[in-house]
Amino acid sequence: MSARKSEGIRLMTICENISELTSRLALYAADRTPLISPSDAEQRNAADGIVYGLFKVLEEAYVLDEETTERMPEVDWAALHGMRNILAHAYGEVDIHVILNTIDRDMPILYNACARLINS
């Protein structure tokens, strides 16, 4: 028995993590100022939670097999891998505006691509 997740489980995990991330971000739909310019520990923790949630998604996506990623040409893999590397290796360099744009722009595409493969 392998300790490695199957591609199907990994795809489901990505979808679950994106859903959790977007639900958490929805709490700030009316005003993202607390995430962009946190004024207290609670707001900093919320912003960190958003960043970590994105990292969880990107880490799962990073280890998908090439055969799987080739079946999702709509996903900008280079951009997602680059973002994952920044979050993993240069956390102090993170720009929350870029994080939020990545979530808004790229996560729906990744979610839909994963869901399509799960359902195929």
C-alpha positions as CSV (number, residue, x, y, z in Angstrom):
1,M,0.0,0.0,0.0
2,S,1.3,3.4,-1.0
3,A,1.3,6.4,1.3
4,R,1.0,8.7,-1.7
5,K,-2.5,10.0,-2.4
6,S,-4.1,8.9,-5.6
7,E,-4.7,11.6,-8.3
8,G,-8.5,11.4,-7.7
9,I,-8.1,12.0,-4.0
10,R,-5.6,14.8,-4.7
11,L,-8.1,16.4,-7.1
12,M,-10.9,16.2,-4.5
13,T,-8.6,17.6,-1.8
14,I,-7.8,20.6,-4.1
15,C,-11.5,21.2,-4.7
16,E,-12.2,21.0,-0.9
17,N,-9.3,23.3,-0.1
18,I,-10.5,25.9,-2.7
19,S,-14.0,25.7,-1.3
20,E,-12.7,26.3,2.2
21,L,-10.5,29.1,1.1
22,T,-13.2,30.9,-0.9
23,S,-15.6,30.5,2.0
24,R,-13.1,32.1,4.4
25,L,-12.4,34.9,1.9
26,A,-16.2,35.5,1.5
27,L,-16.2,36.8,5.0
28,Y,-14.4,39.8,3.6
29,A,-16.4,40.2,0.4
30,A,-17.6,43.7,1.4
31,D,-14.3,45.0,2.7
32,R,-10.9,43.4,2.2
33,T,-9.1,46.2,4.1
34,P,-8.6,44.0,7.2
35,L,-6.7,41.5,5.0
36,I,-4.7,44.1,3.1
37,S,-3.9,46.3,6.1
38,P,-4.4,44.3,9.3
39,S,-4.6,46.5,12.3
40,D,-4.6,43.9,15.1
41,A,-3.5,40.3,15.8
42,E,-6.9,38.9,14.8
43,Q,-6.8,40.5,11.4
44,R,-3.2,39.5,10.9
45,N,-4.2,35.9,11.7
46,A,-7.1,36.1,9.2
47,A,-4.7,37.3,6.5
48,D,-2.2,34.6,7.4
49,G,-5.0,32.0,7.2
50,I,-5.9,33.1,3.7
51,V,-2.3,32.8,2.6
52,Y,-1.9,29.4,4.2
53,G,-5.2,28.3,2.6
54,L,-3.8,29.2,-0.8
55,F,-0.6,27.4,0.0
56,K,-2.5,24.2,0.8
57,V,-4.2,24.3,-2.6
58,L,-1.0,25.1,-4.4
59,E,1.0,22.4,-2.6
60,E,-1.5,19.7,-3.7
61,A,-1.6,21.1,-7.2
62,Y,2.3,21.1,-7.3
63,V,2.5,17.4,-7.0
64,L,-0.1,16.4,-9.5
65,D,1.2,14.0,-12.1
66,E,2.2,15.6,-15.5
67,E,-0.4,13.4,-17.2
68,T,-3.1,14.9,-15.0
69,T,-1.9,18.5,-15.5
70,E,-1.8,18.0,-19.3
71,R,-5.5,17.3,-19.1
72,M,-6.1,20.8,-17.6
73,P,-4.6,23.1,-20.3
74,E,-6.8,26.0,-19.0
75,V,-4.7,26.2,-15.8
76,D,-1.7,28.4,-15.8
77,W,0.6,25.9,-14.2
78,A,3.7,28.0,-14.4
79,A,2.1,30.9,-12.5
80,L,0.7,28.5,-9.8
81,H,4.0,26.7,-9.4
82,G,5.7,30.1,-9.1
83,M,3.3,31.3,-6.5
84,R,3.7,28.1,-4.6
85,N,7.5,28.5,-4.6
86,I,7.2,32.1,-3.3
87,L,4.9,31.0,-0.5
88,A,7.1,28.0,0.4
89,H,10.5,29.8,0.2
90,A,10.0,33.5,0.4
91,Y,7.0,34.0,2.7
92,G,8.2,37.4,3.8
93,E,8.0,38.6,0.3
94,V,4.3,37.8,-0.1
95,D,2.1,40.7,-1.4
96,I,-1.4,40.2,-0.2
97,H,-2.8,42.0,-3.3
98,V,-1.2,39.3,-5.5
99,I,-2.6,36.6,-3.2
100,L,-6.1,37.9,-3.4
101,N,-5.8,38.3,-7.2
102,T,-4.6,34.8,-7.5
103,I,-7.5,33.5,-5.5
104,D,-10.0,35.6,-7.5
105,R,-8.6,34.8,-10.9
106,D,-7.0,31.4,-10.8
107,M,-8.8,29.4,-8.1
108,P,-12.1,29.2,-10.0
109,I,-10.2,27.9,-13.1
110,L,-8.3,25.3,-11.1
111,Y,-11.5,24.2,-9.2
112,N,-13.5,23.8,-12.4
113,A,-10.6,21.9,-14.1
114,C,-10.3,19.5,-11.1
115,A,-14.0,19.0,-10.8
116,R,-14.2,18.2,-14.6
117,L,-11.6,15.5,-14.2
118,I,-13.2,14.1,-11.0
119,N,-16.5,13.8,-12.9
120,S,-15.0,12.3,-16.1
